[in-house]
Amino acid sequence: MDEINICWFKKDLRVVDNEALYESSKNYDILPIYILEKEKWQQPSHSFRQWQFCKECLIDLREDLYSMGQPLIVRIGDVIDIFEEINKTFKIKGIYSHQETGDYLSYKRDQRVRKWSKENNIPWMEYLQFGVFRGSLKRDKWAKNNKKHFDKEIIKISKNFKKVSFKEEYLPSDEFFDFENDQCLGRCKGGRKEALKRLNHFLNNEIYSYGKNISSPAKSYFSCSRLSPYITMGCLSLKEIFKKTKFLKTKDSKMFNSRLFWHCHFIQKLETQPELEFKEYHPYFENIRVKNDYFLEAWSEGKTGYPFLDACMRSLNHNGWINFRMRAMLMSFASYNLWIPWQESGLKLAQKFIDYEPGIHWNQCQMQSGTTSINTNRIYNPIKQGKDHDPKGTFIKEWVPELKDFSEDLIHEPWLIKNFDNYYSYTVNYVKPIVDLKLSSIYARRSLFQISQKEGYWSISKLIYEKHGSRKSTYKSKAKKIKNKKTLNKQFELDLNL
Ligand SMILES: Cc1cc2nc3c(=O)[nH]c(=O)nc-3n(C[C@H](O)[C@H](O)[C@H](O)COP(=O)(O)OP(=O)(O)OC[C@H]3O[C@@H](n4cnc5c(N)ncnc54)[C@H](O)[C@@H]3O)c2cc1C
């Protein structure tokens, strides 16, 4: 039997700066494999648009590996069944992969793989994909360890591989996963070549207006890196991006680099506590919201009657991407104004994002819903956001053409027009607001405040902070606040006018 190492590709679809690939090819021939797990792709957080993007990344990776002598083997099925099959054909010396902090399903799958590898005496080596660490990590040391990861050298492989033959399968047709039809016509194309193009374009042109335009949904489409889908699928490593930007030393590049650390900071939270995908950080916030399919659908289709919010949602539906502030506003509206469970609105957003990354996503969904108890709560006002970031209403007109004839004065609040009922029923095919913004914000604020007054609330909050809180420069002041209940109460004095 030939002796080989398995290089198991997951969300690290690149040959450069791939430690698992490098280490696996040191002493033995390798079998580079990507396993398409139907169960994973059938989860409600996954979508056709994400699969299309992933498929393009796989095609690119296959080409890159082919040029090194050994194309990527793609197989469909359960990971252990396929490893069993390889084990019958070859003597597996080791399995090499990056450490994945994915969703709960991949967490459980990794536990099964670990058990199988032990039972079969096959060592499984996992390498750091990001600065995210397993085991009992002390939060105080996290930033230091994270930096160490970013400071390491980029790994390059110069040798060619010997071809190892193993049964291959074609990438499945689009019907395979029973996805809903979801064209996402404006999405970016997947793969490392596209990722490098985008990175170079960003660094040579757009990074200089990164900070200035970061909050505008129209301008940030160009000035933000929009690298997130490529980072999610691992077409680029964070380290590669960081190394290219750290010498720029401008205000914009520093701001950008800090986001790369945030990426790891959020994923670390899910690594530490995988249940956060479903369960509230603070148990006092469990089941406080009410399921409402009508609200959920109206919000998801961009038909809430709030023009700027609807424009953002429709733009996201088309492009599969929107900037941070608008994501936060969309989530805040669903959680505070519509008062629907973040788990449901979060799933809708996950499907829409090409860059769906569970560690960032579910943490942000909870943060924007006020369930962490350790972050300042923010209720975004979509009218104010619109006036601030789309003052002339051009973004609204692009995505909500029903309002194309409205003047600048009225476009953010079309209900202020005279003869509102007539206008709406006969001339403009645009919905009335589905909820009263002010009343719903007051209700949300009061509800969260009352919960914060319950006995035992702050002692639980303190434990949450110790486990998950950021320890950067704000550490001392935050720790002080946690000790001082009075000050912390202020976080419930929500800013309704953000
Ligand atoms: C409700 C909600 C859900 C989100 N879900 C996701 C998600 O599923 N996947 C995802 O990658 N990001 C998510 N984000 C974070 C953020 O909005 C995106 O990372 C960012 O908009 C991606 O665009 P960009 O690549 O142009 O970012 P840039 O501003 O160019 O930043 C570069 C990179 O830094 C990282 N980054 C930037 N902002 C954040 C942030 N706030 N938190 C963590 N990392 C960050 C990303 O890797 C990003 O690609 C979410 C935010 C919110 C409010």
The ligand as an ORCA input file, in Angstrom:
! r2SCAN-3c Opt
* xyz 0 1
  C     -25.300     41.692     11.783
  C     -23.903     41.575     11.190
  C     -23.523     40.387     10.593
  C     -22.234     40.244     10.058
  N     -21.913     39.053      9.469
  C     -20.684     38.890      8.936
  C     -20.333     37.660      8.298
  O     -21.122     36.715      8.231
  N     -19.090     37.568      7.755
  C     -18.187     38.594      7.822
  O     -17.056     38.454      7.298
  N     -18.492     39.740      8.453
  C     -19.709     39.938      8.995
  N     -20.023     41.126      9.614
  C     -18.954     42.126      9.850
  C     -18.730     43.194      8.748
  O     -19.922     43.815      8.423
  C     -18.078     42.598      7.493
  O     -16.918     41.879      7.838
  C     -17.649     43.683      6.500
  O     -18.739     44.492      6.186
  C     -17.096     43.006      5.259
  O     -16.807     43.947      4.274
  P     -15.318     44.253      3.818
  O     -14.629     42.979      3.463
  O     -15.357     45.299      2.784
  O     -14.696     44.811      5.148
  P     -13.506     45.832      5.386
  O     -14.063     46.998      6.090
  O     -12.748     46.069      4.147
  O     -12.607     45.039      6.445
  C     -11.651     44.033      6.075
  C     -11.940     42.732      6.773
  O     -11.936     42.920      8.197
  C     -12.913     42.066      8.803
  N     -13.965     42.886      9.423
  C     -14.413     44.106      9.053
  N     -15.370     44.536      9.898
  C     -15.530     43.569     10.814
  C     -16.371     43.421     11.953
  N     -17.234     44.366     12.326
  N     -16.270     42.302     12.680
  C     -15.391     41.329     12.352
  N     -14.570     41.400     11.281
  C     -14.638     42.510     10.527
  C     -13.519     41.237      7.664
  O     -12.777     40.056      7.536
  C     -13.302     42.150      6.465
  O     -13.300     41.453      5.242
  C     -21.310     41.309     10.149
  C     -21.711     42.500     10.749
  C     -22.994     42.633     11.260
  C     -23.408     43.929     11.904
*
